[in-house]
Amino acid sequence: MANHKSAKKRIKVTERRRVENKTSLSKLKTLTKKALGISEKEEIEKAYKEAVAYTDKVSAKGRIHKNTAARRKAALTKHFNAVVAAPKAEAKA
C-alpha cells in the first residue's frame, strides 16, 4: 500500500483510467464484430457508421494507436464495400 498522498492518488486515478479503457475497448470490439457479422445491405450501413465513428473517438482519446484505428477502419470499409457491391453483381448475372 502506498504511503504518500500523491501515490495514493495515482492508484485511484490509474484504476479509474484502467476501467474506462477496458470499457471503451470492449465496446469497440463489440461494434466491430457486429459490423463484420452483418451481410445485409440495409443493416450494415448503420453498424458501419457507428463502428467507424467510435473507432475514431477511441483513437482520438489515445486508447488505441492511430495506425491500429486505421487498420480496423480499413477492414470495416472492405467488408462494407463487399456487402454493398454483392447485390449489384447478382443483379447483373
N, CA and C atoms as an extended XYZ file, in Angstrom:
279
Properties=species:S:1:pos:R:3:atomname:S:1:resname:S:1:resid:I:1 pbc="F F F"
N         0.846       -1.187        0.000 N   MET     1
C         0.000        0.000        0.000 CA  MET     1
C         0.882        1.239        0.000 C   MET     1
N         0.429        2.253       -0.703 N   ALA     2
C         1.190        3.490       -0.817 CA  ALA     2
C         1.151        4.276        0.495 C   ALA     2
N         2.236        4.972        0.762 N   ASN     3
C         2.332        5.772        1.982 CA  ASN     3
C         2.135        7.266        1.715 C   ASN     3
N         2.546        7.721        0.548 N   HIS     4
C         2.441        9.145        0.234 CA  HIS     4
C         1.078        9.484       -0.354 C   HIS     4
N         0.668       10.701       -0.096 N   LYS     5
C        -0.639       11.151       -0.579 CA  LYS     5
C        -0.701       11.096       -2.108 C   LYS     5
N         0.364       11.529       -2.769 N   SER     6
C         0.377       11.541       -4.233 CA  SER     6
C         0.329       10.117       -4.796 C   SER     6
N         0.984        9.181       -4.124 N   ALA     7
C         0.975        7.793       -4.584 CA  ALA     7
C        -0.417        7.183       -4.421 C   ALA     7
N        -1.110        7.546       -3.359 N   LYS     8
C        -2.484        7.059       -3.160 CA  LYS     8
C        -3.396        7.594       -4.252 C   LYS     8
N        -3.186        8.860       -4.621 N   LYS     9
C        -3.987        9.458       -5.689 CA  LYS     9
C        -3.708        8.748       -7.017 C   LYS     9
N        -2.440        8.462       -7.300 N   ARG    10
C        -2.081        7.783       -8.542 CA  ARG    10
C        -2.778        6.428       -8.629 C   ARG    10
N        -2.870        5.720       -7.534 N   ILE    11
C        -3.542        4.415       -7.510 CA  ILE    11
C        -5.013        4.576       -7.903 C   ILE    11
N        -5.669        5.589       -7.336 N   LYS    12
C        -7.084        5.831       -7.659 CA  LYS    12
C        -7.266        6.200       -9.127 C   LYS    12
N        -6.432        7.126       -9.601 N   VAL    13
C        -6.547        7.603      -10.979 CA  VAL    13
C        -6.249        6.476      -11.967 C   VAL    13
N        -5.224        5.696      -11.687 N   THR    14
C        -4.848        4.592      -12.567 CA  THR    14
C        -5.973        3.566      -12.666 C   THR    14
N        -6.588        3.251      -11.555 N   GLU    15
C        -7.695        2.287      -11.556 CA  GLU    15
C        -8.878        2.826      -12.360 C   GLU    15
N        -9.189        4.098      -12.180 N   ARG    16
C       -10.300        4.697      -12.912 CA  ARG    16
C       -10.028        4.676      -14.420 C   ARG    16
N        -8.815        5.021      -14.808 N   ARG    17
C        -8.459        5.012      -16.230 CA  ARG    17
C        -8.463        3.596      -16.793 C   ARG    17
N        -7.999        2.634      -16.014 N   ARG    18
C        -7.976        1.244      -16.465 CA  ARG    18
C        -9.386        0.759      -16.793 C   ARG    18
N       -10.331        1.096      -15.915 N   VAL    19
C       -11.723        0.690      -16.126 CA  VAL    19
C       -12.306        1.376      -17.364 C   VAL    19
N       -12.043        2.665      -17.535 N   GLU    20
C       -12.535        3.397      -18.708 CA  GLU    20
C       -11.952        2.824      -19.989 C   GLU    20
N       -10.651        2.532      -19.983 N   ASN    21
C       -10.004        1.972      -21.176 CA  ASN    21
C       -10.591        0.610      -21.515 C   ASN    21
N       -10.760       -0.219      -20.514 N   LYS    22
C       -11.292       -1.564      -20.736 CA  LYS    22
C       -12.708       -1.497      -21.297 C   LYS    22
N       -13.523       -0.606      -20.754 N   THR    23
C       -14.901       -0.453      -21.215 CA  THR    23
C       -14.947       -0.006      -22.667 C   THR    23
N       -14.156        1.004      -23.005 N   SER    24
C       -14.199        1.525      -24.366 CA  SER    24
C       -13.636        0.517      -25.367 C   SER    24
N       -12.601       -0.216      -25.004 N   LEU    25
C       -12.045       -1.213      -25.909 CA  LEU    25
C       -13.008       -2.376      -26.103 C   LEU    25
N       -13.712       -2.731      -25.046 N   SER    26
C       -14.709       -3.797      -25.148 CA  SER    26
C       -15.837       -3.382      -26.091 C   SER    26
N       -16.296       -2.152      -25.947 N   LYS    27
C       -17.355       -1.649      -26.821 CA  LYS    27
C       -16.874       -1.590      -28.265 C   LYS    27
N       -15.641       -1.183      -28.465 N   LEU    28
C       -15.073       -1.113      -29.812 CA  LEU    28
C       -15.054       -2.493      -30.466 C   LEU    28
N       -14.608       -3.493      -29.717 N   LYS    29
C       -14.571       -4.859      -30.244 CA  LYS    29
C       -15.972       -5.351      -30.580 C   LYS    29
N       -16.937       -5.049      -29.711 N   THR    30
C       -18.314       -5.475      -29.933 CA  THR    30
C       -18.885       -4.840      -31.192 C   THR    30
N       -18.695       -3.530      -31.349 N   LEU    31
C       -19.209       -2.839      -32.531 CA  LEU    31
C       -18.553       -3.360      -33.809 C   LEU    31
N       -17.259       -3.646      -33.742 N   THR    32
C       -16.541       -4.148      -34.908 CA  THR    32
C       -17.052       -5.527      -35.302 C   THR    32
N       -17.185       -6.418      -34.324 N   LYS    33
C       -17.681       -7.770      -34.607 CA  LYS    33
C       -19.105       -7.720      -35.152 C   LYS    33
N       -19.912       -6.835      -34.593 N   LYS    34
C       -21.291       -6.694      -35.049 CA  LYS    34
C       -21.337       -6.253      -36.511 C   LYS    34
N       -20.520       -5.261      -36.854 N   ALA    35
C       -20.495       -4.747      -38.224 CA  ALA    35
C       -19.943       -5.787      -39.195 C   ALA    35
N       -18.920       -6.514      -38.791 N   LEU    36
C       -18.326       -7.516      -39.674 CA  LEU    36
C       -19.213       -8.751      -39.835 C   LEU    36
N       -20.139       -8.943      -38.918 N   GLY    37
C       -21.022      -10.100      -38.971 CA  GLY    37
C       -22.279       -9.882      -39.798 C   GLY    37
N       -22.530       -8.665      -40.213 N   ILE    38
C       -23.745       -8.353      -40.967 CA  ILE    38
C       -23.485       -8.548      -42.458 C   ILE    38
N       -24.431       -9.189      -43.133 N   SER    39
C       -24.281       -9.398      -44.570 CA  SER    39
C       -25.470       -8.849      -45.364 C   SER    39
N       -26.309       -8.043      -44.710 N   GLU    40
C       -27.445       -7.440      -45.400 CA  GLU    40
C       -27.203       -5.944      -45.588 C   GLU    40
N       -27.511       -5.481      -46.784 N   LYS    41
C       -27.198       -4.112      -47.187 CA  LYS    41
C       -27.884       -3.066      -46.299 C   LYS    41
N       -29.130       -3.325      -45.916 N   GLU    42
C       -29.899       -2.336      -45.151 CA  GLU    42
C       -29.336       -2.137      -43.737 C   GLU    42
N       -28.893       -3.217      -43.136 N   GLU    43
C       -28.419       -3.156      -41.748 CA  GLU    43
C       -26.979       -2.686      -41.619 C   GLU    43
N       -26.168       -2.985      -42.627 N   ILE    44
C       -24.731       -2.746      -42.476 CA  ILE    44
C       -24.371       -1.267      -42.450 C   ILE    44
N       -25.143       -0.433      -43.121 N   GLU    45
C       -24.780        0.987      -43.190 CA  GLU    45
C       -24.758        1.630      -41.804 C   GLU    45
N       -25.778        1.373      -41.006 N   LYS    46
C       -25.838        1.937      -39.658 CA  LYS    46
C       -24.722        1.389      -38.779 C   LYS    46
N       -24.520        0.068      -38.823 N   ALA    47
C       -23.486       -0.568      -37.996 CA  ALA    47
C       -22.098       -0.085      -38.408 C   ALA    47
N       -21.879        0.076      -39.710 N   TYR    48
C       -20.591        0.542      -40.214 CA  TYR    48
C       -20.285        1.953      -39.720 C   TYR    48
N       -21.254        2.850      -39.869 N   LYS    49
C       -21.054        4.234      -39.436 CA  LYS    49
C       -20.776        4.311      -37.937 C   LYS    49
N       -21.517        3.546      -37.154 N   GLU    50
C       -21.336        3.565      -35.704 CA  GLU    50
C       -19.956        3.047      -35.320 C   GLU    50
N       -19.525        1.951      -35.948 N   ALA    51
C       -18.221        1.359      -35.625 CA  ALA    51
C       -17.074        2.287      -36.013 C   ALA    51
N       -17.158        2.902      -37.189 N   VAL    52
C       -16.090        3.802      -37.647 CA  VAL    52
C       -16.030        5.050      -36.764 C   VAL    52
N       -17.184        5.603      -36.423 N   ALA    53
C       -17.214        6.793      -35.573 CA  ALA    53
C       -16.616        6.498      -34.200 C   ALA    53
N       -16.962        5.353      -33.645 N   TYR    54
C       -16.442        5.012      -32.319 CA  TYR    54
C       -14.945        4.713      -32.382 C   TYR    54
N       -14.494        4.117      -33.478 N   THR    55
C       -13.060        3.860      -33.653 CA  THR    55
C       -12.294        5.178      -33.671 C   THR    55
N       -12.824        6.163      -34.388 N   ASP    56
C       -12.191        7.490      -34.420 CA  ASP    56
C       -12.158        8.122      -33.037 C   ASP    56
N       -13.251        7.992      -32.311 N   LYS    57
C       -13.361        8.577      -30.976 CA  LYS    57
C       -12.337        7.957      -30.023 C   LYS    57
N       -12.223        6.637      -30.044 N   VAL    58
C       -11.285        5.938      -29.160 CA  VAL    58
C        -9.847        6.287      -29.540 C   VAL    58
N        -9.587        6.397      -30.826 N   SER    59
C        -8.247        6.746      -31.290 CA  SER    59
C        -7.881        8.169      -30.880 C   SER    59
N        -8.826        9.080      -30.992 N   ALA    60
C        -8.575       10.480      -30.630 CA  ALA    60
C        -8.250       10.625      -29.151 C   ALA    60
N        -8.841        9.777      -28.330 N   LYS    61
C        -8.573        9.821      -26.889 CA  LYS    61
C        -7.285        9.095      -26.513 C   LYS    61
N        -6.654        8.449      -27.497 N   GLY    62
C        -5.381        7.783      -27.248 CA  GLY    62
C        -5.504        6.398      -26.656 C   GLY    62
N        -6.664        5.804      -26.728 N   ARG    63
C        -6.850        4.469      -26.151 CA  ARG    63
C        -6.345        3.389      -27.087 C   ARG    63
N        -6.336        3.684      -28.389 N   ILE    64
C        -5.682        2.812      -29.362 CA  ILE    64
C        -4.813        3.695      -30.257 C   ILE    64
N        -3.792        3.108      -30.843 N   HIS    65
C        -2.881        3.840      -31.715 CA  HIS    65
C        -3.595        4.220      -33.007 C   HIS    65
N        -3.189        5.321      -33.608 N   LYS    66
C        -3.875        5.793      -34.816 CA  LYS    66
C        -3.744        4.801      -35.966 C   LYS    66
N        -2.634        4.073      -36.046 N   ASN    67
C        -2.478        3.073      -37.103 CA  ASN    67
C        -3.373        1.864      -36.856 C   ASN    67
N        -3.578        1.523      -35.611 N   THR    68
C        -4.499        0.442      -35.273 CA  THR    68
C        -5.915        0.831      -35.670 C   THR    68
N        -6.271        2.072      -35.405 N   ALA    69
C        -7.595        2.569      -35.796 CA  ALA    69
C        -7.751        2.536      -37.315 C   ALA    69
N        -6.722        2.945      -38.032 N   ALA    70
C        -6.773        2.944      -39.492 CA  ALA    70
C        -6.931        1.524      -40.025 C   ALA    70
N        -6.235        0.580      -39.418 N   ARG    71
C        -6.314       -0.818      -39.836 CA  ARG    71
C        -7.709       -1.384      -39.608 C   ARG    71
N        -8.288       -1.069      -38.455 N   ARG    72
C        -9.644       -1.539      -38.145 CA  ARG    72
C       -10.665       -0.931      -39.099 C   ARG    72
N       -10.522        0.365      -39.358 N   LYS    73
C       -11.460        1.038      -40.269 CA  LYS    73
C       -11.320        0.501      -41.693 C   LYS    73
N       -10.108        0.157      -42.097 N   ALA    74
C        -9.904       -0.405      -43.431 CA  ALA    74
C       -10.609       -1.754      -43.561 C   ALA    74
N       -10.521       -2.566      -42.533 N   ALA    75
C       -11.202       -3.861      -42.558 CA  ALA    75
C       -12.715       -3.678      -42.602 C   ALA    75
N       -13.221       -2.728      -41.819 N   LEU    76
C       -14.657       -2.448      -41.830 CA  LEU    76
C       -15.108       -1.948      -43.199 C   LEU    76
N       -14.339       -1.049      -43.786 N   THR    77
C       -14.684       -0.479      -45.083 CA  THR    77
C       -14.651       -1.548      -46.174 C   THR    77
N       -13.670       -2.425      -46.106 N   LYS    78
C       -13.559       -3.505      -47.085 CA  LYS    78
C       -14.791       -4.404      -47.016 C   LYS    78
N       -15.203       -4.756      -45.812 N   HIS    79
C       -16.391       -5.594      -45.636 CA  HIS    79
C       -17.641       -4.849      -46.097 C   HIS    79
N       -17.743       -3.582      -45.728 N   PHE    80
C       -18.899       -2.761      -46.110 CA  PHE    80
C       -19.041       -2.706      -47.629 C   PHE    80
N       -17.934       -2.415      -48.318 N   ASN    81
C       -17.960       -2.322      -49.776 CA  ASN    81
C       -18.313       -3.660      -50.425 C   ASN    81
N       -17.836       -4.759      -49.840 N   ALA    82
C       -18.153       -6.081      -50.384 CA  ALA    82
C       -19.637       -6.381      -50.244 C   ALA    82
N       -20.215       -6.017      -49.108 N   VAL    83
C       -21.641       -6.272      -48.886 CA  VAL    83
C       -22.492       -5.386      -49.787 C   VAL    83
N       -22.122       -4.138      -49.924 N   VAL    84
C       -22.893       -3.212      -50.753 CA  VAL    84
C       -22.794       -3.598      -52.231 C   VAL    84
N       -21.637       -4.053      -52.672 N   ALA    85
C       -21.437       -4.399      -54.076 CA  ALA    85
C       -22.029       -5.759      -54.436 C   ALA    85
N       -22.220       -6.637      -53.484 N   ALA    86
C       -22.685       -8.001      -53.755 CA  ALA    86
C       -24.034       -8.050      -54.473 C   ALA    86
N       -25.067       -7.330      -54.047 N   PRO    87
C       -26.351       -7.405      -54.754 CA  PRO    87
C       -26.265       -6.929      -56.202 C   PRO    87
N       -25.408       -5.952      -56.491 N   LYS    88
C       -25.257       -5.451      -57.858 CA  LYS    88
C       -24.701       -6.547      -58.771 C   LYS    88
N       -23.738       -7.309      -58.260 N   ALA    89
C       -23.147       -8.379      -59.045 CA  ALA    89
C       -24.172       -9.466      -59.337 C   ALA    89
N       -25.035       -9.768      -58.380 N   GLU    90
C       -26.067      -10.775      -58.554 CA  GLU    90
C       -27.127      -10.298      -59.547 C   GLU    90
N       -27.434       -9.010      -59.551 N   ALA    91
C       -28.450       -8.465      -60.437 CA  ALA    91
C       -27.991       -8.528      -61.895 C   ALA    91
N       -26.701       -8.309      -62.130 N   LYS    92
C       -26.186       -8.345      -63.492 CA  LYS    92
C       -26.130       -9.774      -64.036 C   LYS    92
N       -25.911      -10.733      -63.192 N   ALA    93
C       -25.767      -12.119      -63.632 CA  ALA    93
C       -27.036      -12.763      -64.073 C   ALA    93
